[in-house]
Amino acid sequence: MPTTGLFGRETPPAGPGRESARPRPSGISSRHFLKLVEDQGRVGFWSIDFGIGDINGSVGLFRLLGLSPFARLDFADVVRMIHPADRGANADMLAVIRAGQAIEREFRIIRPDGSLRWIQNTAEVLVDPDGVPLRALGMMTDVTEQHEARLMAGEGWQSYQRLIAAIAAVKWRMLPDGKILSLLKWEELTGQTLAAADHWGWLEAIHPDEREEVRALWADCTRTGQPNSVDLRIRCLDGAFRRYLMRGAPLCNADGAVREWIGVLIETAPLPSAASRLAVLQTLDGAHIRAARALLDWSVEDLSAKAGVSVSTIRRLEHGTGNRTRLPHVEALREALQTGGVRFGLGSQGEIAVSLGRREG
């Protein structure tokens, strides 16, 4: 590799009583900087003379590829190291630079020890006065960490989207002035068009007894920029009102100003009627109690303190051991959990549904 001084020659400053300053070698070569960069273990430099064909690589290159230093290496060897799934798209690198074109590629390699790394390979081509390619200078960089970070971010986003799709009846985005940017599945749910729902028109689908409460909540949230959560009834396409949990959160600019609101509507279990409450109590078991505690992030001790039921009784109920817990204890647990924000109801098949709604009291 070249060792030309990167700073050329230094000229000492002239001063009183000094002769005219003369340039002197800087004493710093590109090899110093090459070593400084390569000692990080993520970069390797290479060159290739098209008349010879072998790759002339730096120590960092061989370290990056997991090879013995300065072993004979050509482009065919590098291509063989490329992951089979990436090899077809990158087997032409030598042909491309031989034609005088620069390259910038990313691919996976499998090193001799079996480890997998993502590599970015960039190269420039040097030509003679007639434009004929003579050699190429290149750099390989280990970008595994960046790829893994992007992969994790992508998987996290996909998981989030799958979760939202599974639990949300409606997803929405709205500007602070009420202009709706998107309102997915709203028309299928309510029959109200996007045009009719725009600029607070969606409030018309809220039950009349709750409409003004929701309107006031939104007025307060747009003023303060605080997230909101409200349990409400929405008129559905068949004309029936059903309960949903509406949750919204602001997206802010760098200066803290709210840019837009995003949120979801989640269908919740219907409030139990007086006739169904006994059925709920008689079939409420440990799994429902554990699920309710998880929704509230309560420990057994937290529930014991709020319900006035001993820790041992709650544990017997949750683990299904001992005699069946008395109904007054179950009722006390249900009331404490419901006051905390959990709702118990009966599903369409008579099963108990557990959901998170508004807090009572």
N, C-alpha and C positions, 0 to 999 in steps of 0.2 A: 504494500500500500504506500502511497506517496507520503513523504515526510517534509514537504515544503513548509517553511515557517508561515503560520497564518497571519502574523502581524508584520511580516517583512522584516525591516530593519528599524531599530529604534534610534532616534536622534536626541541626545541629551540636550536639555535647554541651555541656551547660551546665557552667560551672565557676566557681571563686571570682572575683569581680569582674566576671563577665559578666552581661549582661542576659539575661532569659529568651530561650532559643534560639528562633530563628525558622526555619521551613522555608525551604529554598531549592531551586531546580530542580536536579535531579541532573546535567543536561547530557548524559545518556545516553538515547538513544531506541532504539526497536526497529529503526530503520534501521541503527544501528551493528552490532547483533547479526545482522541480516539479511545485511549485507555480509560479516561475519566468517564466517558459515556458507556463503554462496554462493561465496565466493572459493575454496572447495575444489573447485568445479566439478562437484559431484555432486548439488546440490539446487537446486530452483527453486520459487518460491511463486506462487500464482495465486488470483484471485477472479473471480467472475462474477455480474453483476446480471441476474436472470432477466428484468427488464423491458427490458434492452438486448440481451443475448445474447452480446456479445463478451467474450473473456477478457482481464482486466487482469493482465498477468504481470510478474514481476520480471526484472531483467537475467539472473539465474541461470537462469530458466526458458527464456529464448530461447537462452542458451548451451547448456543441456542438450539442447534440441531441434535445435540446429544451425541456428537461424534468425537473421535480422538483428534486432538489438534493437528492440523495441517495434513490430514489424510488426503489422498487423491480424491477429488470431487468434481463431478461434472453435472450438467443440468439433468441428465437422465437419472442420476442418483437422487437428486432433489425430487423429481417427479415421482419416483418410486416411493418416496417417503410420504407423499400427499395421500390423505385419506381417500379411499376408493370412491366415496360419494362426491369428492371435490376434484378428483384427478382429471376427469374428462374435460371440465371447463378450464383447466389450467395447464394441460399438457402442451399447449402451443406457446408458452412463454418465450422459449428460446427462438422459435421461428419469428415471433413478433418483434423481438429486439434485433434480430438479424436483419429484419426488413427496415430497421431504422426508427421504430416506434417505441416511445416510452411505455412503461407498464406500471400499473398499481393494482395489485391483486391481494385478496384475502382468502386464505384456505387453511384447512387443518392438516397438520402433519402427525404421523405416528413415529415417535423416536425409537431408537433401538431398544430402549428399556420398556417400551410399551406405553409410555405416557403420551397423552394427546394434548397438543398445543395449537392455538390459533396463531397464524403468522400473517403479517402484512409484508408483502414484497414489492418494493418500488425500485425502478431503475431508469436511468437516462442513457442515451446512446451517443457516443462520440464518433464523428465522421471525419474523413479526410477532405482536402480542399475541393474534391470533385463530388462530395456528398456521399461517398461510399462508407457504410458503417464499418468501423474498425474494432471497437470494443464498447463494452457497457460497464457502467458503474452502478452498483445497487446497494440497497440496505434492506435487511430483514428485521422486523420488529415483532416481538412477542406481544400480541394483543388479546391474550386469553382472558385476562381479568375484565377487560372492557366487554368482550363478547358474553361472558358469564353474567355480568351486570345487566346487559341489555336483555339477555334471555330471562333472567329472574324478573326484570321489570315487565317484560312481555307476558310471562306466565302469570305474574300477579294481576296484570290488567285483564287477562283472559279469565282468570278465576273470579275476579270481581264482576265481570260482565255476566258470567254464567250464574253467579250467585244472585245478582240483581234480576236477571231474567227469570230465575226460579221463584223468587219471592215477591217481585213487584208486579202489581196489576197494571200500573202506569208509570212511565218515567217521563220527567219533564225538565225543561230549561226555560227560564223566564228572565227578562230584564227587570231592573228595579221599578220601571214605570208600568209593569204589567204586560208588556209586549212578549208574547210567547215565541220562543225560538224553536222548541219542539215539544210535542205532547203525544208520545208514543202510546198507542192502544186506547186513548181516551174516547175516541168516537165509537170504537167497538164496545167499550164499556157502557157509555152513557147515551150514545146516539147524537151527542152534540158535536157539531163540526168544529174544526180548528178556528175558522173565522168567527163563529159564535162564541167560542171559549176565550178568544183573544181579549186583552185589556180587561181582565177581571170578569169576563162574561162567564167563566167556569163556575163562579160563585152561584149562579142560577141552578146548578145541579146539586148544590148542597141543601140538606134538609132545612126548611124555613126556620125551625127552632134553633139551628146552629149557625145560620148564615152570617148574622151580624157578629157573632163571637169570632168566627173565622176571619171576617173582614177586619175586625179590630186587631186581631193577632197579626195579620199581615201588615197592617199600617204600622204597628209597633216594631215589627221585625225590619221593615224597610227603613225605619228611622234609626234603629240601633245597630242593624247589621248582625243581629244574633240569630243563630239557628233556631228552627221552630219544630215543634212536634205537637200534633193535635189529632184527637180521635173524633171522627165525624161520620155522618151518614150521607151517602151519595145516591142519587136517583139513577138507577141503572136502566139499561135499554128496555127491559120488560116493565118498567114503571115502579118496581119495588125499590125501597131504600135498603142499602146494605152498609155495614160498618167497615170503615177503612182507617188505617193509621196513615196520616200524611206527615212526611218528614221533609224538611228543606234545609239547605245549608248555602251560605254565600260563597262565591268565588271572588276574591279581591285582587285589585291591582297592587303594584308595589307600594303605592302611597296609602294603602288601606281602604280605598274606596271600593264599594261593592260593584263588581262588573256585571255579574249575573247571579241568578239563583238556580240551583239544581235540586232535584228531589224525586221522591217516589211516593206512590200510593200502595200500601200493603193491606190486602184483605185480612181482617181479623175475625176471631171467633165471635159469634153473636152473644150478647149479654144473656146470661141464663135467666129464664123466667122463674117465678116462685115455684111453679110446678116441676121444673127440671132441676132445681137446686138440690133437692133431696137425692135425686138420681146421681147428680155429680158427686155429692158427698159419699154415697154408698159405693161408688166405683172408683173414687180417687185413690191412687196407690202411690207407692214410693217413687216410681218412675216419674209420675207427674210432679211430685214435690221436688225431686232433684232437677227436673227440667225448669220448673218455675224459679228455683233458687239460682240456676245458671243464668237465666234471663236477667235477673236482678243483681248477679254477682254477689250473692249472699252466702256466707258460711252457715253451717248448722247452728253455730253459736249465735249468729245474727238473727236467724229465724226464731230460735228459742227465746231470745230477749224480746222480740217484737210480738210473738204470739203468746207468751206466757206458758209455753209447753216445754217440758224438760228436754234436754239434749238426748238423753237415752231413749225417750219416747219417739222423738223424730228419727233417730237412727234405726230403731226397731221398725218403724213404718217404711223407711227408705230401703231397708234391706229385707223386708218381708219376714222378719223373725218374730217369734213369740205370738201371743194372742193378738187378734185384730184390734187395732187402735180404736178407742171409743170415739163415737161421732162428735161429741163436744170438742175433743182435741183436734179432730180433722177440720171441724168448722173453724176453730181458732186459727189453725194454720192457713186455711183458705182465706179467711178474712185478712190476716196479716199480709199474705202474698198479694191479694187483690188490692189492698191499700197501697202496697209498694208499687203497683202498676201492672200486675199480671191479671189476665182474664182467663177464667175457666168457662168452657161451654161445651155443648154436645154437638158433635158433628153429624153429618147426614146419615151415617151408619150407626149412630148411637155411641160412638167413641168420644172420649174426652179430648177436647182441643185446648191447647195451652198457647196463649199469645201475650204479647206485650201491648198494653193500651195506655190510657191516661191514668194518672195517679188519683186516688180518691182522697177526699178530705182536704 
